[in-house]
Amino acid sequence: MKAKIIITPKKAVLDPQGKTVQTALDHLGYRGVTGVHVGKYLEIDLAPGTDRAAAQKALDAAAHQFLSNPVIEDYRLEIVD
Amino acid sequence: MKAKIIITPKKAVLDPQGKTVQTALDHLGYRGVTGVHVGKYLEIDLAPGTDRAAAQKALDAAAHQFLSNPVIEDYRLEIVD
């Protein structure tokens, strides 16, 4: 079982890294890109037999408390088999 | 239309950031975590009416050539509506 956490800057927050990638793509000839958001991706391997609901709850708390910065970032947590 | 690119270190490559998160989770009492991999996440907004196949091809090239480092990183590209 795995947990996937995607952490992205909130839409209202400046994303200079995303802006840089967007400019680079444009300079390299990739047209049609209207925006780029750069975030973090965490893949967490869970021991076999871990309780899904408990893992979801614990990792949701971890993501909120110290993996992301809730003031400027959003996160999505997904548990997959 | 959006493209999502997930860039992760190859399994054989040392991932000190992942190791640090794993240790931190353990210290904070989250048991059952057997591994953590930290990567990058890019969300690319595409102009409406962009050709899906062409975007897939162009972004695949971009991901391979300069968004990721193919020596030490893997990437997954997904185009969603």
N, CA and C atoms of all chains as a GROMACS GRO file, in nm:
protein
  486
    1MET      N    1   0.084  -0.120   0.000
    1MET     CA    2   0.000   0.000   0.000
    1MET      C    3   0.088   0.125   0.000
    2LYS      N    4   0.043   0.224  -0.072
    2LYS     CA    5   0.120   0.347  -0.087
    2LYS      C    6   0.031   0.468  -0.061
    3ALA      N    7   0.094   0.573  -0.012
    3ALA     CA    8   0.022   0.699  -0.004
    3ALA      C    9   0.092   0.798  -0.096
    4LYS      N   10   0.014   0.877  -0.167
    4LYS     CA   11   0.071   0.980  -0.254
    4LYS      C   12   0.022   1.115  -0.206
    5ILE      N   13   0.115   1.203  -0.183
    5ILE     CA   14   0.078   1.338  -0.139
    5ILE      C   15   0.133   1.437  -0.240
    6ILE      N   16   0.044   1.520  -0.293
    6ILE     CA   17   0.085   1.624  -0.386
    6ILE      C   18   0.064   1.758  -0.318
    7ILE      N   19   0.173   1.834  -0.309
    7ILE     CA   20   0.168   1.964  -0.242
    7ILE      C   21   0.192   2.072  -0.347
    8THR      N   22   0.096   2.162  -0.362
    8THR     CA   23   0.111   2.268  -0.462
    8THR      C   24   0.091   2.404  -0.397
    9PRO      N   25   0.155   2.507  -0.451
    9PRO     CA   26   0.128   2.641  -0.398
    9PRO      C   27  -0.016   2.678  -0.424
   10LYS      N   28  -0.076   2.750  -0.332
   10LYS     CA   29  -0.214   2.797  -0.354
   10LYS      C   30  -0.217   2.888  -0.476
   11LYS      N   31  -0.333   2.890  -0.544
   11LYS     CA   32  -0.344   2.966  -0.669
   11LYS      C   33  -0.308   3.114  -0.650
   12ALA      N   34  -0.340   3.167  -0.533
   12ALA     CA   35  -0.320   3.309  -0.511
   12ALA      C   36  -0.174   3.344  -0.477
   13VAL      N   37  -0.093   3.240  -0.455
   13VAL     CA   38   0.044   3.263  -0.413
   13VAL      C   39   0.136   3.269  -0.535
   14LEU      N   40   0.228   3.361  -0.536
   14LEU     CA   41   0.327   3.372  -0.644
   14LEU      C   42   0.405   3.242  -0.655
   15ASP      N   43   0.426   3.196  -0.776
   15ASP     CA   44   0.497   3.070  -0.797
   15ASP      C   45   0.612   3.097  -0.895
   16PRO      N   46   0.721   3.155  -0.846
   16PRO     CA   47   0.829   3.196  -0.937
   16PRO      C   48   0.891   3.077  -1.012
   17GLN      N   49   0.893   2.960  -0.948
   17GLN     CA   50   0.950   2.843  -1.014
   17GLN      C   51   0.862   2.802  -1.134
   18GLY      N   52   0.731   2.806  -1.112
   18GLY     CA   53   0.637   2.775  -1.220
   18GLY      C   54   0.648   2.875  -1.333
   19LYS      N   55   0.661   3.002  -1.296
   19LYS     CA   56   0.674   3.109  -1.396
   19LYS      C   57   0.801   3.088  -1.479
   20THR      N   58   0.908   3.048  -1.413
   20THR     CA   59   1.035   3.024  -1.482
   20THR      C   60   1.022   2.909  -1.580
   21VAL      N   61   0.957   2.802  -1.538
   21VAL     CA   62   0.938   2.686  -1.627
   21VAL      C   63   0.852   2.728  -1.746
   22GLN      N   64   0.748   2.807  -1.718
   22GLN     CA   65   0.661   2.853  -1.826
   22GLN      C   66   0.739   2.935  -1.929
   23THR      N   67   0.823   3.028  -1.880
   23THR     CA   68   0.904   3.110  -1.970
   23THR      C   69   1.001   3.023  -2.050
   24ALA      N   70   1.063   2.927  -1.981
   24ALA     CA   71   1.158   2.838  -2.048
   24ALA      C   72   1.089   2.758  -2.158
   25LEU      N   73   0.970   2.704  -2.127
   25LEU     CA   74   0.895   2.627  -2.228
   25LEU      C   75   0.864   2.715  -2.349
   26ASP      N   76   0.825   2.839  -2.322
   26ASP     CA   77   0.792   2.932  -2.430
   26ASP      C   78   0.914   2.959  -2.517
   27HIS      N   79   1.028   2.985  -2.452
   27HIS     CA   80   1.151   3.013  -2.526
   27HIS      C   81   1.194   2.894  -2.610
   28LEU      N   82   1.163   2.775  -2.562
   28LEU     CA   83   1.204   2.656  -2.634
   28LEU      C   84   1.102   2.616  -2.740
   29GLY      N   85   0.999   2.696  -2.755
   29GLY     CA   86   0.907   2.674  -2.866
   29GLY      C   87   0.782   2.595  -2.832
   30TYR      N   88   0.758   2.568  -2.702
   30TYR     CA   89   0.635   2.498  -2.666
   30TYR      C   90   0.525   2.601  -2.646
   31ARG      N   91   0.437   2.614  -2.747
   31ARG     CA   92   0.330   2.713  -2.740
   31ARG      C   93   0.208   2.652  -2.669
   32GLY      N   94   0.117   2.737  -2.634
   32GLY     CA   95  -0.009   2.688  -2.580
   32GLY      C   96  -0.005   2.656  -2.431
   33VAL      N   97   0.104   2.697  -2.364
   33VAL     CA   98   0.111   2.677  -2.220
   33VAL      C   99   0.063   2.804  -2.152
   34THR      N  100  -0.047   2.796  -2.078
   34THR     CA  101  -0.102   2.917  -2.018
   34THR      C  102  -0.065   2.934  -1.870
   35GLY      N  103  -0.007   2.830  -1.813
   35GLY     CA  104   0.034   2.843  -1.674
   35GLY      C  105   0.106   2.718  -1.628
   36VAL      N  106   0.200   2.735  -1.534
   36VAL     CA  107   0.271   2.619  -1.479
   36VAL      C  108   0.275   2.634  -1.328
   37HIS      N  109   0.240   2.528  -1.258
   37HIS     CA  110   0.250   2.528  -1.113
   37HIS      C  111   0.345   2.417  -1.073
   38VAL      N  112   0.443   2.452  -0.992
   38VAL     CA  113   0.541   2.353  -0.950
   38VAL      C  114   0.520   2.321  -0.803
   39GLY      N  115   0.509   2.194  -0.774
   39GLY     CA  116   0.488   2.154  -0.636
   39GLY      C  117   0.576   2.037  -0.599
   40LYS      N  118   0.544   1.978  -0.485
   40LYS     CA  119   0.620   1.863  -0.437
   40LYS      C  120   0.535   1.739  -0.447
   41TYR      N  121   0.601   1.627  -0.462
   41TYR     CA  122   0.532   1.499  -0.470
   41TYR      C  123   0.597   1.404  -0.371
   42LEU      N  124   0.520   1.346  -0.283
   42LEU     CA  125   0.573   1.249  -0.188
   42LEU      C  126   0.504   1.116  -0.209
   43GLU      N  127   0.583   1.012  -0.220
   43GLU     CA  128   0.529   0.878  -0.230
   43GLU      C  129   0.573   0.805  -0.103
   44ILE      N  130   0.477   0.760  -0.026
   44ILE     CA  131   0.508   0.699   0.103
   44ILE      C  132   0.469   0.552   0.099
   45ASP      N  133   0.567   0.465   0.112
   45ASP     CA  134   0.540   0.321   0.116
   45ASP      C  135   0.493   0.283   0.255
   46LEU      N  136   0.381   0.211   0.260
   46LEU     CA  137   0.327   0.170   0.390
   46LEU      C  138   0.345   0.019   0.406
   47ALA      N  139   0.371  -0.022   0.528
   47ALA     CA  140   0.391  -0.164   0.557
   47ALA      C  141   0.265  -0.242   0.518
   48PRO      N  142   0.282  -0.366   0.469
   48PRO     CA  143   0.165  -0.445   0.433
   48PRO      C  144   0.075  -0.463   0.555
   49GLY      N  145  -0.054  -0.460   0.534
   49GLY     CA  146  -0.147  -0.480   0.644
   49GLY      C  147  -0.178  -0.355   0.723
   50THR      N  148  -0.123  -0.240   0.678
   50THR     CA  149  -0.156  -0.115   0.745
   50THR      C  150  -0.305  -0.086   0.728
   51ASP      N  151  -0.368  -0.039   0.834
   51ASP     CA  152  -0.510  -0.004   0.825
   51ASP      C  153  -0.525   0.122   0.740
   52ARG      N  154  -0.608   0.110   0.637
   52ARG     CA  155  -0.620   0.219   0.539
   52ARG      C  156  -0.673   0.348   0.602
   53ALA      N  157  -0.779   0.335   0.680
   53ALA     CA  158  -0.841   0.454   0.739
   53ALA      C  159  -0.747   0.522   0.838
   54ALA      N  160  -0.677   0.439   0.918
   54ALA     CA  161  -0.585   0.496   1.017
   54ALA      C  162  -0.469   0.566   0.946
   55ALA      N  163  -0.418   0.504   0.838
   55ALA     CA  164  -0.308   0.565   0.764
   55ALA      C  165  -0.352   0.696   0.702
   56GLN      N  166  -0.473   0.695   0.648
   56GLN     CA  167  -0.528   0.816   0.587
   56GLN      C  168  -0.534   0.930   0.688
   57LYS      N  169  -0.582   0.897   0.808
   57LYS     CA  170  -0.597   0.999   0.912
   57LYS      C  171  -0.460   1.051   0.957
   58ALA      N  172  -0.367   0.958   0.983
   58ALA     CA  173  -0.235   0.996   1.032
   58ALA      C  174  -0.161   1.080   0.929
   59LEU      N  175  -0.165   1.036   0.803
   59LEU     CA  176  -0.090   1.108   0.700
   59LEU      C  177  -0.155   1.241   0.667
   60ASP      N  178  -0.288   1.248   0.681
   60ASP     CA  179  -0.355   1.375   0.660
   60ASP      C  180  -0.307   1.477   0.764
   61ALA      N  181  -0.296   1.430   0.888
   61ALA     CA  182  -0.245   1.517   0.995
   61ALA      C  183  -0.100   1.557   0.966
   62ALA      N  184  -0.018   1.459   0.925
   62ALA     CA  185   0.123   1.488   0.897
   62ALA      C  186   0.137   1.588   0.783
   63ALA      N  187   0.056   1.568   0.678
   63ALA     CA  188   0.062   1.658   0.563
   63ALA      C  189   0.024   1.800   0.604
   64HIS      N  190  -0.078   1.808   0.689
   64HIS     CA  191  -0.124   1.940   0.732
   64HIS      C  192  -0.025   2.007   0.826
   65GLN      N  193   0.033   1.926   0.915
   65GLN     CA  194   0.114   1.984   1.022
   65GLN      C  195   0.258   2.013   0.983
   66PHE      N  196   0.320   1.923   0.906
   66PHE     CA  197   0.460   1.956   0.878
   66PHE      C  198   0.510   1.921   0.738
   67LEU      N  199   0.433   1.845   0.660
   67LEU     CA  200   0.482   1.822   0.525
   67LEU      C  201   0.450   1.940   0.434
   68SER      N  202   0.339   2.009   0.462
   68SER     CA  203   0.307   2.126   0.382
   68SER      C  204   0.299   2.248   0.472
   69ASN      N  205   0.296   2.363   0.409
   69ASN     CA  206   0.273   2.488   0.481
   69ASN      C  207   0.133   2.536   0.443
   70PRO      N  208   0.034   2.513   0.532
   70PRO     CA  209  -0.106   2.538   0.495
   70PRO      C  210  -0.136   2.684   0.463
   71VAL      N  211  -0.047   2.774   0.502
   71VAL     CA  212  -0.071   2.916   0.472
   71VAL      C  213  -0.058   2.941   0.322
   72ILE      N  214   0.040   2.878   0.260
   72ILE     CA  215   0.066   2.906   0.118
   72ILE      C  216   0.052   2.784   0.027
   73GLU      N  217   0.025   2.667   0.086
   73GLU     CA  218   0.020   2.547   0.003
   73GLU      C  219  -0.108   2.466   0.027
   74ASP      N  220  -0.152   2.401  -0.077
   74ASP     CA  221  -0.260   2.303  -0.068
   74ASP      C  222  -0.199   2.164  -0.082
   75TYR      N  223  -0.267   2.064  -0.028
   75TYR     CA  224  -0.218   1.929  -0.053
   75TYR      C  225  -0.332   1.835  -0.085
   76ARG      N  226  -0.299   1.731  -0.158
   76ARG     CA  227  -0.395   1.625  -0.186
   76ARG      C  228  -0.332   1.494  -0.142
   77LEU      N  229  -0.408   1.416  -0.068
   77LEU     CA  230  -0.359   1.288  -0.019
   77LEU      C  231  -0.443   1.177  -0.081
   78GLU      N  232  -0.375   1.075  -0.127
   78GLU     CA  233  -0.445   0.964  -0.191
   78GLU      C  234  -0.377   0.836  -0.145
   79ILE      N  235  -0.457   0.738  -0.106
   79ILE     CA  236  -0.399   0.610  -0.067
   79ILE      C  237  -0.434   0.507  -0.174
   80VAL      N  238  -0.332   0.442  -0.226
   80VAL     CA  239  -0.356   0.344  -0.333
   80VAL      C  240  -0.298   0.208  -0.292
   81ASP      N  241  -0.354   0.103  -0.349
   81ASP     CA  242  -0.306  -0.031  -0.314
   81ASP      C  243  -0.182  -0.069  -0.395
   82MET      N  244  -0.760   2.200  -2.053
   82MET     CA  245  -0.677   2.079  -2.054
   82MET      C  246  -0.549   2.103  -1.973
   83LYS      N  247  -0.510   2.001  -1.902
   83LYS     CA  248  -0.393   2.015  -1.816
   83LYS      C  249  -0.298   1.898  -1.838
   84ALA      N  250  -0.171   1.924  -1.818
   84ALA     CA  251  -0.075   1.814  -1.817
   84ALA      C  252  -0.016   1.805  -1.677
   85LYS      N  253   0.000   1.684  -1.629
   85LYS     CA  254   0.061   1.664  -1.498
   85LYS      C  255   0.188   1.583  -1.516
   86ILE      N  256   0.296   1.633  -1.464
   86ILE     CA  257   0.423   1.562  -1.475
   86ILE      C  258   0.474   1.535  -1.334
   87ILE      N  259   0.500   1.409  -1.305
   87ILE     CA  260   0.556   1.373  -1.175
   87ILE      C  261   0.698   1.322  -1.197
   88ILE      N  262   0.792   1.386  -1.131
   88ILE     CA  263   0.933   1.351  -1.148
   88ILE      C  264   0.983   1.294  -1.015
   89THR      N  265   1.030   1.171  -1.017
   89THR     CA  266   1.078   1.109  -0.893
   89THR      C  267   1.220   1.057  -0.913
   90PRO      N  268   1.299   1.052  -0.805
   90PRO     CA  269   1.431   0.992  -0.818
   90PRO      C  270   1.418   0.844  -0.852
   91LYS      N  271   1.507   0.793  -0.933
   91LYS     CA  272   1.506   0.649  -0.964
   91LYS      C  273   1.526   0.571  -0.835
   92LYS      N  274   1.471   0.449  -0.832
   92LYS     CA  275   1.476   0.369  -0.709
   92LYS      C  276   1.620   0.346  -0.662
   93ALA      N  277   1.712   0.334  -0.756
   93ALA     CA  278   1.850   0.301  -0.719
   93ALA      C  279   1.928   0.423  -0.668
   94VAL      N  280   1.867   0.542  -0.683
   94VAL     CA  281   1.938   0.664  -0.646
   94VAL      C  282   1.907   0.701  -0.501
   95LEU      N  283   2.009   0.742  -0.429
   95LEU     CA  284   1.990   0.787  -0.291
   95LEU      C  285   1.892   0.904  -0.287
   96ASP      N  286   1.803   0.902  -0.192
   96ASP     CA  287   1.701   1.007  -0.181
   96ASP      C  288   1.705   1.062  -0.038
   97PRO      N  289   1.804   1.149  -0.011
   97PRO     CA  290   1.822   1.196   0.127
   97PRO      C  291   1.699   1.271   0.180
   98GLN      N  292   1.630   1.343   0.091
   98GLN     CA  293   1.512   1.418   0.134
   98GLN      C  294   1.402   1.320   0.179
   99GLY      N  295   1.385   1.214   0.102
   99GLY     CA  296   1.287   1.112   0.139
   99GLY      C  297   1.323   1.045   0.269
  100LYS      N  298   1.451   1.016   0.285
  100LYS     CA  299   1.499   0.952   0.408
  100LYS      C  300   1.472   1.042   0.528
  101THR      N  301   1.494   1.171   0.510
  101THR     CA  302   1.471   1.268   0.617
  101THR      C  303   1.324   1.271   0.657
  102VAL      N  304   1.236   1.272   0.557
  102VAL     CA  305   1.092   1.274   0.586
  102VAL      C  306   1.053   1.145   0.659
  103GLN      N  307   1.110   1.034   0.613
  103GLN     CA  308   1.079   0.905   0.677
  103GLN      C  309   1.120   0.906   0.824
  104THR      N  310   1.241   0.955   0.851
  104THR     CA  311   1.290   0.963   0.989
  104THR      C  312   1.202   1.056   1.073
  105ALA      N  313   1.165   1.170   1.012
  105ALA     CA  314   1.080   1.266   1.083
  105ALA      C  315   0.945   1.204   1.118
  106LEU      N  316   0.885   1.134   1.020
  106LEU     CA  317   0.756   1.069   1.045
  106LEU      C  318   0.768   0.969   1.159
  107ASP      N  319   0.878   0.895   1.158
  107ASP     CA  320   0.900   0.794   1.262
  107ASP      C  321   0.912   0.860   1.399
  108HIS      N  322   0.990   0.967   1.406
  108HIS     CA  323   1.009   1.037   1.534
  108HIS      C  324   0.878   1.095   1.584
  109LEU      N  325   0.792   1.132   1.491
  109LEU     CA  326   0.665   1.193   1.531
  109LEU      C  327   0.558   1.089   1.560
  110GLY      N  328   0.596   0.962   1.550
  110GLY     CA  329   0.505   0.858   1.592
  110GLY      C  330   0.423   0.793   1.482
  111TYR      N  331   0.455   0.824   1.354
  111TYR     CA  332   0.384   0.758   1.245
  111TYR      C  333   0.455   0.628   1.212
  112ARG      N  334   0.399   0.518   1.260
  112ARG     CA  335   0.462   0.387   1.235
  112ARG      C  336   0.414   0.331   1.102
  113GLY      N  337   0.483   0.229   1.057
  113GLY     CA  338   0.436   0.157   0.939
  113GLY      C  339   0.478   0.222   0.807
  114VAL      N  340   0.567   0.320   0.815
  114VAL     CA  341   0.618   0.381   0.691
  114VAL      C  342   0.747   0.310   0.655
  115THR      N  343   0.749   0.244   0.540
  115THR     CA  344   0.868   0.166   0.504
  115THR      C  345   0.958   0.238   0.405
  116GLY      N  346   0.910   0.349   0.351
  116GLY     CA  347   0.995   0.423   0.258
  116GLY      C  348   0.924   0.550   0.213
  117VAL      N  349   1.003   0.652   0.184
  117VAL     CA  350   0.946   0.777   0.134
  117VAL      C  351   1.030   0.823   0.015
  118HIS      N  352   0.965   0.860  -0.091
  118HIS     CA  353   1.034   0.914  -0.207
  118HIS      C  354   0.979   1.054  -0.231
  119VAL      N  355   1.068   1.150  -0.242
  119VAL     CA  356   1.025   1.287  -0.264
  119VAL      C  357   1.060   1.328  -0.406
  120GLY      N  358   0.963   1.380  -0.476
  120GLY     CA  359   0.988   1.422  -0.613
  120GLY      C  360   0.924   1.556  -0.641
  121LYS      N  361   0.920   1.590  -0.768
  121LYS     CA  362   0.861   1.716  -0.809
  121LYS      C  363   0.730   1.691  -0.881
  122TYR      N  364   0.643   1.788  -0.873
  122TYR     CA  365   0.514   1.778  -0.940
  122TYR      C  366   0.492   1.904  -1.022
  123LEU      N  367   0.465   1.888  -1.148
  123LEU     CA  368   0.438   2.004  -1.234
  123LEU      C  369   0.299   1.992  -1.292
  124GLU      N  370   0.222   2.098  -1.278
  124GLU     CA  371   0.090   2.104  -1.339
  124GLU      C  372   0.097   2.211  -1.446
  125ILE      N  373   0.071   2.172  -1.569
  125ILE     CA  374   0.085   2.265  -1.681
  125ILE      C  375  -0.052   2.289  -1.743
  126ASP      N  376  -0.097   2.414  -1.738
  126ASP     CA  377  -0.225   2.450  -1.799
  126ASP      C  378  -0.205   2.468  -1.948
  127LEU      N  379  -0.289   2.404  -2.026
  127LEU     CA  380  -0.278   2.417  -2.172
  127LEU      C  381  -0.395   2.497  -2.225
  128ALA      N  382  -0.368   2.575  -2.327
  128ALA     CA  383  -0.472   2.659  -2.388
  128ALA      C  384  -0.585   2.570  -2.439
  129PRO      N  385  -0.710   2.619  -2.431
  129PRO     CA  386  -0.822   2.539  -2.481
  129PRO      C  387  -0.802   2.510  -2.629
  130GLY      N  388  -0.839   2.391  -2.670
  130GLY     CA  389  -0.828   2.355  -2.810
  130GLY      C  390  -0.691   2.302  -2.850
  131THR      N  391  -0.601   2.288  -2.751
  131THR     CA  392  -0.469   2.231  -2.781
  131THR      C  393  -0.486   2.086  -2.826
  132ASP      N  394  -0.411   2.047  -2.927
  132ASP     CA  395  -0.418   1.908  -2.973
  132ASP      C  396  -0.352   1.817  -2.870
  133ARG      N  397  -0.428   1.718  -2.825
  133ARG     CA  398  -0.384   1.633  -2.716
  133ARG      C  399  -0.257   1.554  -2.751
  134ALA      N  400  -0.258   1.494  -2.870
  134ALA     CA  401  -0.144   1.411  -2.910
  134ALA      C  402  -0.018   1.496  -2.927
  135ALA      N  403  -0.035   1.615  -2.986
  135ALA     CA  404   0.080   1.703  -3.007
  135ALA      C  405   0.135   1.751  -2.872
  136ALA      N  406   0.044   1.786  -2.780
  136ALA     CA  407   0.086   1.832  -2.648
  136ALA      C  408   0.160   1.720  -2.575
  137GLN      N  409   0.107   1.600  -2.585
  137GLN     CA  410   0.170   1.484  -2.522
  137GLN      C  411   0.313   1.466  -2.572
  138LYS      N  412   0.329   1.477  -2.703
  138LYS     CA  413   0.460   1.456  -2.765
  138LYS      C  414   0.558   1.567  -2.722
  139ALA      N  415   0.511   1.692  -2.732
  139ALA     CA  416   0.597   1.806  -2.699
  139ALA      C  417   0.638   1.803  -2.552
  140LEU      N  418   0.541   1.775  -2.464
  140LEU     CA  419   0.573   1.777  -2.320
  140LEU      C  420   0.657   1.657  -2.280
  141ASP      N  421   0.639   1.546  -2.350
  141ASP     CA  422   0.723   1.430  -2.323
  141ASP      C  423   0.868   1.465  -2.355
  142ALA      N  424   0.889   1.532  -2.467
  142ALA     CA  425   1.024   1.574  -2.504
  142ALA      C  426   1.079   1.673  -2.401
  143ALA      N  427   0.996   1.770  -2.361
  143ALA     CA  428   1.039   1.870  -2.263
  143ALA      C  429   1.075   1.805  -2.131
  144ALA      N  430   0.992   1.710  -2.086
  144ALA     CA  431   1.018   1.642  -1.959
  144ALA      C  432   1.148   1.565  -1.966
  145HIS      N  433   1.172   1.502  -2.080
  145HIS     CA  434   1.294   1.423  -2.095
  145HIS      C  435   1.416   1.511  -2.107
  146GLN      N  436   1.402   1.622  -2.179
  146GLN     CA  437   1.520   1.702  -2.212
  146GLN      C  438   1.561   1.801  -2.104
  147PHE      N  439   1.462   1.863  -2.039
  147PHE     CA  440   1.509   1.962  -1.942
  147PHE      C  441   1.428   1.973  -1.814
  148LEU      N  442   1.309   1.915  -1.809
  148LEU     CA  443   1.237   1.923  -1.682
  148LEU      C  444   1.288   1.818  -1.583
  149SER      N  445   1.335   1.705  -1.635
  149SER     CA  446   1.391   1.603  -1.547
  149SER      C  447   1.536   1.575  -1.586
  150ASN      N  448   1.605   1.506  -1.499
  150ASN     CA  449   1.740   1.460  -1.529
  150ASN      C  450   1.731   1.308  -1.547
  151PRO      N  451   1.729   1.261  -1.672
  151PRO     CA  452   1.700   1.119  -1.698
  151PRO      C  453   1.803   1.023  -1.639
  152VAL      N  454   1.919   1.076  -1.602
  152VAL     CA  455   2.021   0.989  -1.542
  152VAL      C  456   1.977   0.942  -1.404
  153ILE      N  457   1.916   1.031  -1.329
  153ILE     CA  458   1.881   0.996  -1.191
  153ILE      C  459   1.731   1.005  -1.162
  154GLU      N  460   1.653   1.050  -1.259
  154GLU     CA  461   1.510   1.068  -1.232
  154GLU      C  462   1.422   0.999  -1.336
  155ASP      N  463   1.307   0.954  -1.290
  155ASP     CA  464   1.202   0.904  -1.379
  155ASP      C  465   1.092   1.008  -1.384
  156TYR      N  466   1.016   1.008  -1.492
  156TYR     CA  467   0.901   1.097  -1.493
  156TYR      C  468   0.779   1.026  -1.549
  157ARG      N  469   0.664   1.073  -1.507
  157ARG     CA  470   0.537   1.025  -1.562
  157ARG      C  471   0.460   1.147  -1.612
  158LEU      N  472   0.410   1.136  -1.732
  158LEU     CA  473   0.334   1.245  -1.791
  158LEU      C  474   0.191   1.199  -1.814
  159GLU      N  475   0.098   1.283  -1.778
  159GLU     CA  476  -0.042   1.248  -1.792
  159GLU      C  477  -0.116   1.373  -1.841
  160ILE      N  478  -0.201   1.355  -1.941
  160ILE     CA  479  -0.280   1.471  -1.988
  160ILE      C  480  -0.424   1.448  -1.948
  161VAL      N  481  -0.481   1.544  -1.879
  161VAL     CA  482  -0.620   1.529  -1.834
  161VAL      C  483  -0.704   1.646  -1.885
  162ASP      N  484  -0.833   1.622  -1.898
  162ASP     CA  485  -0.921   1.729  -1.948
  162ASP      C  486  -0.963   1.822  -1.835
   0.00000   0.00000   0.00000
